Amino acid sequence: MRVANSFAATPRIMVALGRLLRDPGVALDDVAALLRQDSTLSARLLRIANSAAFAPGEPVASIQDAAALIGLKDVHRLVGAVAVDQFSLRDYPLYGFTGPELRGNSLLVALLMEELAASTREDPAAAYSAGLFRSVGKLALAKLADESVPVAPFQPADTFAPLESWEKHTFGVTSNGATAAILKEWHFPSEVTAAIADHFYPAAHHHPLAGLLNLSGRLADEMGHGLLGESRYWLPAAESARVTGLDPAIAQRAGERALIAFERVNRAMG
């Protein structure tokens, strides 16, 4: 937890924002008051609101006006994007991916989760958070390795040591287990932590978000935004449809919408 607590505060803001957005009558002032708790986040949202992506008629000077212009759904998306931007400022050679690759995977999986949740009556905010932060455990383990004895990087070609086996041998814990523990410490909802803990083996559990997270991981992989060593854990389309209850055609359309949102968020972030 020492390593996890050294991360930026933005994920904790996401928890509180998700709770607020569950109330359809949430006041804009309450959202703005929460966002102001993180000055770096507030400044970034103001820059985004004043960018060409939103093309305001006149300068936006307050976080309330920024939230009103951007819209609460996109505020939630952009707060998440800012959070993963903070994680992507470095590369992660231990796991074989760069900061930008991490960012692309995290954001696309989150947007896929949001779209798929709408098709299954799951909470979109919880689904988005599960997709966005599912790799935090990898980052914590990489940081732990940096601060201790050097660790040999993960080798995806080693068929006798797939990702989770390598993690258990190296750290005594899987990154998914570490993520679940960290997000629990940050007070994320239990449905988010359980989904992340179980999403490599959703057929063995009965957690709807875990199945959606596995599906989102596969779709992101197919779109060219996968992470090294994870593809072996994604269910084939037919089995995924059985576990999630989603017709593959519905999943495909959700993927198309998520990709449009992915491009839109990337434009807004600059």
N, C-alpha and C positions, 0 to 999 in steps of 0.2 A: 504493500500500500504506500510505502514511502516514495517509490518511483511514480506510482499513479498520481499521488498528490502533488507531484512537481509539474504536472501538465497544466495548461492554461485553464482559466475558469469557464470558458465558453460552454463546454459540455454541461456544466451544472446549470447554466442559464437555459440551455435547451430543455432540461428536465422541467423547470418551472414554467417555461413557455408552453410546453406540451400540455401541462395541467391547465393553464389558463385557456388554451384554445379548445379544450374539451367543452367549455361553456360557450354555446352559440351566441350568448349575449354579452360576451366579455367586452369590457370597456377599453377603448384605445389608450386611455390614460394609464390603465393598469399595465398594459403591454409596454408602453413607453417607460414607465417607472422601472420595470424589470430590466429593460435593455440598457438603461442608464447606469445600472450597477456595474457594467463592464465598459469602461471608457474607450478601450481599444475597439471593441465591437461596435459601440455607438458611432464612433468616428468613421468606421468602415461602412456602416449602413448609410450614413449621411453622404459619403462619397458616391456610393452606388446610386442613391436616390437622385443625386445631381449629375449622374452620368448620362451618356447618350442613350443608354438602354431604356431609361424611363423618360427622358426628354422633358423635364419640368418646364413650365412656361416662365417661371422665375425661380431664383435660388431657393433651395430648401434649407432652412436654418435650424429647425428643431427635430428631435427624434420622433415627436408625435406626428409632425407633418410628413416625415420620411416614411413612417409606418403606414400612414393613411394613403400616401401615393403608391407605395410598393404593394400594399394589400397584405392582410395577415397571413394568408397561405404562403405567399412568396417571402414574407419576413421569416417565417419558420424555416423555409428552405434555405434562405440566404444565411441565417444564423448558423445552420448546419454546415454550409459551404465554408463560412469563415472559420469554423472550428477545424475542419479537415485541412484547410489551408495552413493553419498553424502547425499541424502535424506533418505537413508535406514540405517543410523548409529544409529537410535533410533527406538523404538517401538511406536505405536500409539494406546494405550488402549482406547482412546475416540472412535475410529472407530472399534476397535476389530481386528486390524491386526498388525503383526510385521514388522520391517524394511525389512527383507528378503522377506516376503510375498508381500509387496509393490513393491520391486524391481522386483520380478518375474512377477507380474502382469503387471507392467509398461513396462518392456522390451518385454514380449511376445505379449502384445496388440500392441506395436509399430511395431514389426516385422510382425505381422498379417496384420496390416494396410499397411505396405510397399508392402507385397505380393498381397493383394487385390487391391491396387491402380494400380498395373501393369496390372491387368485384366480389369480395368475400365477406363484406360487412365487418371487417376488422378495423381497429382504430388506426387511421392513416398516420397520425403523429407518432404513435408507438412503433408502427411499422417502419416509418422513415428513420427513426432513431436507431432501431435495430440494424438496419442496413448501413447507416452512416458510421456507427461506432463499432461494428463487429470486429474490426482489426486492431482495436486499441490494445488488446493483449499482446499482439505481435510487437507493437511499438514499445510496450513496457518491458517485454523480455529482451528486446534488442538493446534498450537502454541499460537494463540490468547487466547484460553481457559486456557493454562498453565500460561499465564501472567495476567489473570484476576480472576474473581470469579470461583471456581470449578464448573464444568459442569458434570451432570450425563451422563455416556457413552451411546452411541446408543445401543438400545436393539432390535435385529432383530426379536425376538419372539413377539414383540408388533405389532400386525396387524393393530392397529389404528394409529400408528405413523411410517409409512415406512420412509426410509432414508431421502428423500427430505422434508417430512413434519416435521420430527424431526429437520433437519437443519434449516428450516425456523422458527420454534418455538424457537429454541435455539439461533440462530445467526441472524435471520432476512434475511438470504440469503442462497441459496443452494451452495454446494461446486462447482457444475458445473458453476454456475454464477460467483463465486469467481475466479475459474480458468480462465475463459474467460477474466475477468477484469485484472487479473495479467499478463496473456500472452499478452494482449493488451498493458499494461504498458511496457512490455519487447520487444515490437515491433514485435511480431509474426504476420504472415500474417492473414488477416481477415478470410480466409477460415478455418484456424486452430481454431481461437477463436469461430467462429460460429458453427463449427462442435462439439466442446466440449460443448458449451452452449445447443445445441439441441439434443445431442445423446441419451438421455433417451427417447425422443419422436420423433424419426425421421420421422414417418409417418405423423406427423402434420406439417412438414416443407419440403422444397424442396432443401435440401442441400446434395449432394452426399456423402461427407465425414462423415456427421452425421450418415447416414445409414450404412456406412462401419464401423464406430466406434462402433455402436451398435452391429453389427455382430461380430466384433473382440472381444468385451467384452463377448459375449455369447460363442464364440469358446474357449477363454482363460478359462472361467468358466468350460466348458466341459473337458478341459485338466487338470483341477485341480489347476488352478492359478487364481481363482476368488477372489473378495473382498466381505466382509460381506455386506449383504443388497442390493446388486446390481442386483441379478439374476431376481428379479421381473420386472426389466425394460427391459430385453432383449426380442426382438421379437422372436416368434416361427419361425422355419426354413422357412415355406411356406410364412409367411408375410414378413420375411426378404428378401426372394428372390424377392418378388413383389416390395419392397421398393428400393432395391439396383440394381435390374435387373440382379443379378448374380445367375446362376444355382447352386443349392446346391453342385453338384459334383465339380464344379470349386472352390467353397469356401472350400470344403474339401481338395482338392489338394493344395490350397494356405496354408491351415492350416498345412499340412504335411511339406511343404517347410519351413514355419515359425518356426516349431518346430526344424527342423534341424539347422536353423540359430541360434535359441535360444541356443541350446546346444553348437554350435561353439563359439558364443560370450561369453558364460559362461566359456568355456575352456580358451579363450583368456584372460578373466578378472582374472582368477586364483581363 
